[in-house]
Amino acid sequence: QILYLKPPWTLENLLKCYKKHWVAVFGYVVPRSLLSTIECLYKHLCTGKTVDSSTVGILLQESKKLLHAFSSRSDYNGVLPQAYAAVNKLYQTLTEVRGALVRSDSEQDLSEDIRVLSENAVCEKMEAMTPSLQTCEEKKLHPSFHIAQENRHQEIWSVLEGVWNTINLYSIEIFQKLNPNTVTLTTRSSFEEAFLGLQKLLAAVNDIREGISR
């Protein structure tokens, strides 16, 4: 009812509304730390800057993060799962193209590869022998690095918690259908909502699997 900019919105308008109403509205719906995602999207998509492929990958990941966060509130009549699937497909396509480019780059000298591998092996031995030195160096890192790491851990935990809650909800639904006396719930989801929820769950699990493999 009270908006910084009235619809219809452009992407720039939408991101401005997010920023304007973040503290009062959106920060209560999704983690407040996602404001950095909004600012990242605005900076690269609404300021006329040229975006390279690595930045595109970051923007797609940030978009997936934002869509996934809002999926905990609603599927928005099925629009959100479609949007997430489209962004995820773009990200996968970009990843495949990058992989093809890397594989096609065969001009690097073999001796250089061997030298790098040997240096890495030496580094790994040194790291194994000096854990205390690593700890000291980590403490010297800029505080923003530790904050970013902590936020990342919170985001990972949030995703895993969302997956668990979804599995738990539909497990209860199944047991209710089998035996109504087993569990009592105040709300029940329709089969259509369950199907859409499972689609989002599958996307989230795939995202986690990709992250772990990386």
N, C-alpha and C positions, 0 to 999 in steps of 0.2 A: 504493500500500500504506500510505503514511503521509500522512494528510490532516488538515488543520485542522478541516474539517467533513465528516462522512460524508454520502453520498447517501441519499435523493434530495435534490436541491438546489432551492432557489428561486433566482431571479435574484440576490437579495441575497447568499445563501450562496455562489453561484458567484463573484461579484465579490470577496467576502472571501477566498475560496480563492486567486484570482489574486493578490491583493495579498500574502497571507501567504507564498505559495510562489514569488513572482516572481523573487527573486534566485537561489534554489536550483534552480528548474525552468524556469519559462516564459521567463525572460530568456535562456536558452540556445537556445530554440526560435524566438523572434521577437525583433526589435530591442528592447533594454531601454528605449528611449525611449517605447515604447508603454505603459509604466506610467502615463503621464499620461492616456492614453485610458481605462484602467481606472478611474482616480480620477475622471475627468470623468463617466463613465457612472454610477459609484456615487453621486457627489454629486447628480446630477439625477434619478436613477431610484429611489434607495433611501432618500431622506431626507424624503420626503413633500412636497417642494417642488412648487409649481405651475410647469408648463413652458409657455413661450410657443412660437409657431410657429418663430421664428428659432432658439431653443434646440433644438427638435425636429430642425431641419435639421442642426445641428451634431452632435447625438447620432447621427443616422442616418449621417452621414459618418464619425464616429469608429467606429461599429459596422462599417461597410464596410471601414475601414482595418484593424481588428482581424481580421475574417474573412479578408481578403485575405492578411494576414501568416501566419495559420495554414494557409492553403491551400498554402503552400510545403512544409509538412510532410506533409500528407495531405488527401484529400477526405473522410475520415471516413465511408466507405461511402456517399458521395453526399449526405450530410446537409449538408455545408458549402456546396456549390454551390447547393442549394435555399435555404438560409438567406440566402446572399448575394443571390440573385435576388429573394427576398422583401423584403429590406431595401432593395435598389436600386429595386424597384418603388414602395415607400413613399416613397422620396426623390424619385423622378420625379413621383409624384402630388402631393407637397407643392410641388414646383417649379412644376408646371402650375397648381395652385390659386393660388399666389402671383402667377404671371404674369397670370392672369385678373383677380385683384384689382387689380393695378397698372394693367392696361388699362382696367378699368371706372372707375377714378378719374379722371374728366375735369373735375373742378371747379377745377383749378389754372388760374390766369389766364395767358393767353398771354404777356402782357408780362413776367411773372415768369420764364417759360421763356427768353425772349429775353435778359433781364438775366443769368440764370445762365449761359447759353451764352456771352455776351460776356465775362463774368468768367472763365470757364474758358479762353477763347481768350487773354485777357491773361495768365493764369497760365501757360499753355503757353509763351507767348513769353518770359516771365520765366525759366521753367525752362530753356529752351533757351539763354538768354543767361548764366545763372549756374550752370553745372555745378559750379564749385568751391565755391560757397555750399552747394549741395545736399550735397556730400561732407562739408563741415564739420558740417552739421546732422545727417547720418546718424551721424557719429562721436559726437555728443552723446546719441544715443538710449540708453535704458536697456539694459544688457548683456543682459537677458532677451529683448529684442526680437531681438538678433542671434543669440542661442542658438536661439530659436524658428525664425528664418529658416534657420539651419544645419540644424536637425532636419528642417525641411520639405524642404530640398534633398536630405538623405539619404533621406527617405521616397520622394521622386520618383525618385531614382536607383535605390532598391530595387525599385520597381514596374517601371521600364524594364528593369532587369537580369532580373527575373523573367519578363517578356515575352520577352526575348531567349533566355533559357535554355529556355523552353518551346518556342519556335519551333525552336531548335537541336536539342532532343531529338527532336521529332517529324519534323524533316527527316531526321535520321539514321535514324530508324525506317523512313521511306519508302524511303530509299536501300538500307537493309538488305533490305527486302522485294524490291526490284528486283534487287539484286546482293549476295548475302551476303558476297562477297569484298571489297567496297568498304570497309566499316568494321567494326570489331570493338567490341562493347559487352559489359560484364560483366553488365548487367541489361537486360531487355526489358519493355516495358509491354504490357498486353493492349489489345485494341481498345476495350474498355469504358473502361479507364483513359485511353486516348488521347482518347476522345470527351468524357469528363468534364473532362479537362485542357484541351481546346479550348474547352469551355464557359466555364471559368474564364478562359482567355485572352481570349475575346471580351468577357467582362464587364470585364476589366482594361483592354482597349483602349478600350472605350466610356467607361470612367471617365476615362481619360487624355484622350480626345477632348473630353468634357464640360469637364474642367478647363482644357484649352487654349482652348476656345471662351469660357469665362468670363473 
